[in-house]
Amino acid sequence: MITAVDDQFDQALLRQAFGCFPSGVTAFCGLLDGVAEGMAASSFTSVSLDPPLVSVCVASTSATWPKLAKLDRLGLSVLADDHAPVARSLASKTGDRFGGVDWVATESGAVFVHGATLWLECAPFKCIEAGDHEIVVLQIVALAIYPDVAPMVFHRSNFRELAPTA
Ligand SMILES: Cc1cc2nc3c(=O)[nH]c(=O)nc-3n(C[C@H](O)[C@H](O)[C@H](O)COP(=O)(O)O)c2cc1C
């Protein structure tokens, strides 16, 4: 057990704390001037049914978010359990992020990853500054669900798979 009180925790401990919460991983992507841009994002969450809203938190240091922020349509693909290489590629600092990624763009410019368990085509709704991140709220305009595809699980910095309870 690790405990910290009275603000006596640094960012490393905070990262460790946040990592205890398992999440999925999304590919947050769009087409800018004909070029696929995007990033891996585990901060995806559902927000509202009416209107249909989701959110992603992006670091204020992100070089990719200012590009995605210019777009009218954005794709969110909830990655599958065999998408670890895709998640790593879409988070890479160098090289062609989409090089080994099987992706497709809609006519409206949303970019999706093939083999994902969910595609959400989204329009920008609202951005909220929050500390060293921005909360990007998006309105869903179209979706495709692939219920038989198992999602990737991100937990304590590792990519994992769902397992049935005993
Ligand atoms: C599994 C995983 C989840 C990530 N989730 C987020 C996230 O929710 N928000 C974020 O800003 N960056 C996240 N990142 C980092 C981005 O994918 C990317 O590496 C970062 O934005 C730096 O690239 P950029 O400067 O091109 O944006 C994640 C990376 C990985 C591997």
The ligand as an SDF file (V2000), in Angstrom:
LIG
                    3D

 31 33  0  0  0  0  0  0  0  0999 V2000
   -2.2160    4.0780  -24.2030 C   0  0  0  0  0  0  0  0  0  0  0  0
   -1.9950    5.5530  -24.3920 C   0  0  0  0  0  0  0  0  0  0  0  0
   -2.9700    6.4440  -23.9910 C   0  0  0  0  0  0  0  0  0  0  0  0
   -2.7920    7.8170  -24.1550 C   0  0  0  0  0  0  0  0  0  0  0  0
   -3.7750    8.6620  -23.7770 N   0  0  0  0  0  0  0  0  0  0  0  0
   -3.6220    9.9930  -23.9380 C   0  0  0  0  0  0  0  0  0  0  0  0
   -4.6570   10.8890  -23.5740 C   0  0  0  0  0  0  0  0  0  0  0  0
   -5.7240   10.4980  -23.1220 O   0  0  0  0  0  0  0  0  0  0  0  0
   -4.4340   12.2210  -23.7420 N   0  0  0  0  0  0  0  0  0  0  0  0
   -3.2640   12.7030  -24.2580 C   0  0  0  0  0  0  0  0  0  0  0  0
   -3.1170   13.9360  -24.3740 O   0  0  0  0  0  0  0  0  0  0  0  0
   -2.2560   11.8730  -24.6250 N   0  0  0  0  0  0  0  0  0  0  0  0
   -2.4280   10.5400  -24.4900 C   0  0  0  0  0  0  0  0  0  0  0  0
   -1.4370    9.6910  -24.8850 N   0  0  0  0  0  0  0  0  0  0  0  0
   -0.2600   10.2400  -25.5520 C   0  0  0  0  0  0  0  0  0  0  0  0
   -0.5480   10.5550  -27.0260 C   0  0  0  0  0  0  0  0  0  0  0  0
   -0.9550    9.4020  -27.7380 O   0  0  0  0  0  0  0  0  0  0  0  0
    0.6940   11.1440  -27.7340 C   0  0  0  0  0  0  0  0  0  0  0  0
    1.8020   10.3530  -27.5100 O   0  0  0  0  0  0  0  0  0  0  0  0
    0.9640   12.5260  -27.2020 C   0  0  0  0  0  0  0  0  0  0  0  0
   -0.1650   13.3240  -27.4730 O   0  0  0  0  0  0  0  0  0  0  0  0
    2.2130   13.1670  -27.8230 C   0  0  0  0  0  0  0  0  0  0  0  0
    2.0440   13.3270  -29.2030 O   0  0  0  0  0  0  0  0  0  0  0  0
    1.5780   14.7120  -29.8470 P   0  0  0  0  0  0  0  0  0  0  0  0
    2.5030   15.7800  -29.3340 O   0  0  0  0  0  0  0  0  0  0  0  0
    1.6590   14.4570  -31.2990 O   0  0  0  0  0  0  0  0  0  0  0  0
    0.1630   14.9750  -29.3840 O   0  0  0  0  0  0  0  0  0  0  0  0
   -1.6010    8.3150  -24.7280 C   0  0  0  0  0  0  0  0  0  0  0  0
   -0.6060    7.4030  -25.1360 C   0  0  0  0  0  0  0  0  0  0  0  0
   -0.7990    6.0380  -24.9680 C   0  0  0  0  0  0  0  0  0  0  0  0
    0.2670    5.0730  -25.4250 C   0  0  0  0  0  0  0  0  0  0  0  0
  1  2  1  0
  2  3  1  0
  2 30  2  0
  3  4  2  0
  4  5  1  0
  4 28  1  0
  5  6  2  0
  6  7  1  0
  6 13  1  0
  7  8  2  0
  7  9  1  0
  9 10  1  0
 10 11  2  0
 10 12  1  0
 12 13  2  0
 13 14  1  0
 14 15  1  0
 14 28  1  0
 15 16  1  0
 16 17  1  0
 16 18  1  0
 18 19  1  0
 18 20  1  0
 20 21  1  0
 20 22  1  0
 22 23  1  0
 23 24  1  0
 24 25  2  0
 24 26  1  0
 24 27  1  0
 28 29  2  0
 29 30  1  0
 30 31  1  0
M  END
$$$$
